[in-house]
Amino acid sequence: MDTLKPQLNIHSSSEKTALIAACGAGVMWGTGALVVNILVGQYGFTPENVSFWRFVIGAVVLIGIFGRGIMWTRLRPLLLTVILAGTAMAGYVLLWFLGIKHMGPAVPTLIALCLPPVIVTIIGIARGQEVADLQLLLVLSGAILGTVLIINRHGAATADVDSHNTLLGVVFSIGSALLYAGFSMISGKISIALGAGQATACLTVIAAIVMGLTSLLKPLTWPTEFPPQAWFLYLGLVTAALALLAFNWGAARLKPTALTIATLLEPLTAVVLSALILGQYFGLLQWIGSSFLLLSIWGLNRRALEKGKS
């Protein structure tokens, strides 16, 4: 029995590191939300334009680093899966941005980030991959409640939006949540088969190609001014290349439920930065929500460690 202890410790340590990586991806994406808000609100770039260049820059960096390690013999059997996953990755980002365009940021972000853990957990329970014990339900409920309290800063988030735009925004946001949940469920398998770096490079290339197709409807232009250029580079290098690499590395070592809950740190990061940079400070409910979210992620980590020891 004692010979099993080192293996269990290694397994638990790997899961803990993977959870930290997934949380890191959520934090980096949270900073990206603020940058996107600047590019769209202050400089007038479209969501399609921002998404395209974000993925292009990320793809160039990732291919430059991991491109030589991509083995066609491993990629070929997974090619269709990689194409579908890369398309889903591009789609959930674009649909989220479109939801924000039609009804503001609060409700679309709430839907797009809170539904995936619920969707993934329900599918996991149906498949027998997750046990619907009280601890899991409490962690999931705490994460969702915390995110609701953080994001829903204005009670009348859609007060100035007509019913048509509200309906479109909800539809886009639900579509984003479904695609993100699906992506979370298959990205781990791709990362295990190809390696996190190679998988992320392939997925980002596919996402860039998919986003490039939007040029058939609207031109995709590179900014001519320095501040926007710097923001575009930040989105590509940090929120695409680095964050997606951390996400896929964690995806290879975590269950989809843990993965989607961990990345809920994205809205927390976005709200904190809004307070520090834009002067939009936390209210009491936002502080309570932050506590719920952080406690849920701590509970998730503790649950994973307990399972590793059992």
BELUR-V466888 format. One record per residue. N is the residue number from 1. RES is the residue in three letters. SS is DSSP state (a for helix, b for strand, c for the rest). OMEGA is omega as a letter, one per 30 degrees, with the letter a starting at -180 (none if undefined). D_FIRST is the distance of its C-alpha to the first C-alpha in whole Angstrom. Layout:
[[N	RES	SS	OMEGA	D_FIRST] [N	RES	SS	OMEGA	D_FIRST]]
This chain:
[[1	MET	c	a	0] [2	ASP	c	a	4] [3	THR	a	a	5] [4	LEU	a	a	6] [5	LYS	a	l	7] [6	PRO	a	a	10] [7	GLN	a	l	11] [8	LEU	a	l	11] [9	ASN	a	l	13] [10	ILE	a	l	15] [11	HIS	a	a	16] [12	SER	a	l	17] [13	SER	a	l	19] [14	SER	a	l	21] [15	GLU	a	l	21] [16	LYS	a	l	23] [17	THR	a	l	25] [18	ALA	a	l	26] [19	LEU	a	l	27] [20	ILE	a	l	29] [21	ALA	a	l	31] [22	ALA	a	l	32] [23	CYS	a	l	33] [24	GLY	a	l	35] [25	ALA	a	l	37] [26	GLY	a	l	38] [27	VAL	a	l	39] [28	MET	a	l	41] [29	TRP	a	l	42] [30	GLY	a	l	44] [31	THR	a	l	46] [32	GLY	a	l	47] [33	ALA	a	l	48] [34	LEU	a	l	51] [35	VAL	a	l	52] [36	VAL	a	l	53] [37	ASN	a	l	55] [38	ILE	a	a	57] [39	LEU	a	a	57] [40	VAL	a	a	58] [41	GLY	a	a	60] [42	GLN	c	a	62] [43	TYR	c	l	62] [44	GLY	c	l	63] [45	PHE	c	l	60] [46	THR	c	l	59] [47	PRO	a	l	55] [48	GLU	a	a	56] [49	ASN	a	a	57] [50	VAL	a	a	54] [51	SER	a	a	51] [52	PHE	a	a	53] [53	TRP	a	l	53] [54	ARG	a	a	50] [55	PHE	a	l	48] [56	VAL	a	a	50] [57	ILE	a	l	50] [58	GLY	a	a	46] [59	ALA	a	l	46] [60	VAL	a	a	48] [61	VAL	a	a	46] [62	LEU	a	l	43] [63	ILE	a	l	44] [64	GLY	a	a	46] [65	ILE	a	a	42] [66	PHE	a	a	40] [67	GLY	a	a	43] [68	ARG	a	a	42] [69	GLY	a	a	39] [70	ILE	c	a	39] [71	MET	c	a	39] [72	TRP	a	a	42] [73	THR	a	l	39] [74	ARG	a	a	37] [75	LEU	a	a	39] [76	ARG	a	l	41] [77	PRO	a	a	39] [78	LEU	a	a	39] [79	LEU	a	a	42] [80	LEU	a	l	43] [81	THR	a	l	40] [82	VAL	a	l	41] [83	ILE	a	l	44] [84	LEU	a	a	43] [85	ALA	a	l	41] [86	GLY	a	l	43] [87	THR	a	l	46] [88	ALA	a	a	44] [89	MET	a	l	43] [90	ALA	a	a	47] [91	GLY	a	a	48] [92	TYR	a	l	46] [93	VAL	a	a	47] [94	LEU	a	a	51] [95	LEU	a	l	51] [96	TRP	a	l	49] [97	PHE	a	l	52] [98	LEU	a	l	55] [99	GLY	a	l	54] [100	ILE	a	a	54] [101	LYS	a	a	58] [102	HIS	a	a	59] [103	MET	a	l	58] [104	GLY	c	a	56] [105	PRO	a	a	53] [106	ALA	a	a	51] [107	VAL	a	l	51] [108	PRO	a	l	50] [109	THR	a	l	47] [110	LEU	a	a	46] [111	ILE	a	a	46] [112	ALA	a	a	45] [113	LEU	a	a	42] [114	CYS	a	l	41] [115	LEU	a	a	41] [116	PRO	a	l	39] [117	PRO	a	l	36] [118	VAL	a	a	37] [119	ILE	a	a	38] [120	VAL	a	a	34] [121	THR	a	l	33] [122	ILE	a	l	35] [123	ILE	a	l	35] [124	GLY	a	l	31] [125	ILE	a	l	31] [126	ALA	a	a	33] [127	ARG	a	a	31] [128	GLY	c	a	28] [129	GLN	c	l	26] [130	GLU	c	l	26] [131	VAL	c	a	26] [132	ALA	c	l	29] [133	ASP	c	a	27] [134	LEU	a	a	29] [135	GLN	a	l	27] [136	LEU	a	a	28] [137	LEU	a	l	32] [138	LEU	a	l	32] [139	VAL	a	a	31] [140	LEU	a	a	33] [141	SER	a	l	36] [142	GLY	a	l	36] [143	ALA	a	a	36] [144	ILE	a	l	39] [145	LEU	a	l	41] [146	GLY	a	l	40] [147	THR	a	l	42] [148	VAL	a	a	45] [149	LEU	a	a	46] [150	ILE	a	a	45] [151	ILE	a	a	47] [152	ASN	c	a	50] [153	ARG	c	l	52] [154	HIS	c	a	55] [155	GLY	c	a	56] [156	ALA	c	a	58] [157	ALA	c	a	57] [158	THR	c	a	59] [159	ALA	c	a	62] [160	ASP	c	a	64] [161	VAL	c	a	63] [162	ASP	c	a	65] [163	SER	a	l	63] [164	HIS	a	l	63] [165	ASN	a	l	61] [166	THR	a	l	59] [167	LEU	a	l	58] [168	LEU	a	a	58] [169	GLY	a	l	55] [170	VAL	a	l	53] [171	VAL	a	l	53] [172	PHE	a	a	52] [173	SER	a	l	49] [174	ILE	a	l	48] [175	GLY	a	l	48] [176	SER	a	a	46] [177	ALA	a	a	43] [178	LEU	a	a	43] [179	LEU	a	l	43] [180	TYR	a	l	41] [181	ALA	a	l	38] [182	GLY	a	l	39] [183	PHE	a	a	38] [184	SER	a	a	35] [185	MET	a	a	33] [186	ILE	a	a	34] [187	SER	a	l	34] [188	GLY	a	a	30] [189	LYS	a	l	31] [190	ILE	a	l	33] [191	SER	a	l	32] [192	ILE	a	a	29] [193	ALA	a	a	31] [194	LEU	a	a	33] [195	GLY	c	a	32] [196	ALA	a	a	33] [197	GLY	a	a	36] [198	GLN	a	l	37] [199	ALA	a	a	37] [200	THR	a	l	38] [201	ALA	a	a	41] [202	CYS	a	a	42] [203	LEU	a	a	42] [204	THR	a	l	44] [205	VAL	a	l	46] [206	ILE	a	l	47] [207	ALA	a	l	47] [208	ALA	a	l	50] [209	ILE	a	l	52] [210	VAL	a	l	51] [211	MET	a	l	53] [212	GLY	a	l	55] [213	LEU	a	l	57] [214	THR	a	l	58] [215	SER	a	l	61] [216	LEU	a	l	62] [217	LEU	c	a	63] [218	LYS	c	l	63] [219	PRO	c	l	64] [220	LEU	c	a	61] [221	THR	c	l	62] [222	TRP	c	a	60] [223	PRO	c	a	62] [224	THR	c	a	64] [225	GLU	c	a	64] [226	PHE	a	a	61] [227	PRO	a	l	60] [228	PRO	a	l	59] [229	GLN	a	l	58] [230	ALA	a	l	55] [231	TRP	a	l	54] [232	PHE	a	l	53] [233	LEU	a	l	52] [234	TYR	a	l	49] [235	LEU	a	a	48] [236	GLY	a	a	48] [237	LEU	a	a	46] [238	VAL	a	a	44] [239	THR	a	l	44] [240	ALA	a	a	44] [241	ALA	a	a	42] [242	LEU	a	a	40] [243	ALA	a	l	39] [244	LEU	a	l	38] [245	LEU	a	l	36] [246	ALA	a	l	34] [247	PHE	a	a	34] [248	ASN	a	l	33] [249	TRP	a	l	30] [250	GLY	a	a	29] [251	ALA	a	l	30] [252	ALA	c	a	27] [253	ARG	c	a	24] [254	LEU	c	l	25] [255	LYS	c	a	26] [256	PRO	a	l	30] [257	THR	a	l	30] [258	ALA	a	a	28] [259	LEU	a	a	31] [260	THR	a	l	34] [261	ILE	a	a	33] [262	ALA	a	a	32] [263	THR	c	l	36] [264	LEU	c	l	38] [265	LEU	a	l	38] [266	GLU	a	l	41] [267	PRO	a	l	43] [268	LEU	a	l	42] [269	THR	a	a	43] [270	ALA	a	a	46] [271	VAL	a	l	47] [272	VAL	a	l	46] [273	LEU	a	l	48] [274	SER	a	l	51] [275	ALA	a	a	52] [276	LEU	a	a	52] [277	ILE	a	a	54] [278	LEU	a	l	56] [279	GLY	c	l	56] [280	GLN	c	a	55] [281	TYR	c	l	53] [282	PHE	c	l	50] [283	GLY	c	a	51] [284	LEU	a	a	49] [285	LEU	a	l	48] [286	GLN	a	l	47] [287	TRP	a	l	45] [288	ILE	a	l	43] [289	GLY	a	l	42] [290	SER	a	l	41] [291	SER	a	l	39] [292	PHE	a	a	37] [293	LEU	a	a	37] [294	LEU	a	l	35] [295	LEU	a	l	33] [296	SER	a	l	32] [297	ILE	a	l	30] [298	TRP	a	l	28] [299	GLY	a	l	27] [300	LEU	a	l	26] [301	ASN	a	l	24] [302	ARG	a	l	22] [303	ARG	a	l	22] [304	ALA	a	l	20] [305	LEU	a	l	18] [306	GLU	a	l	17] [307	LYS	a	l	16] [308	GLY	a	a	14] [309	LYS	a	a	12] [310	SER	c	none	12]]
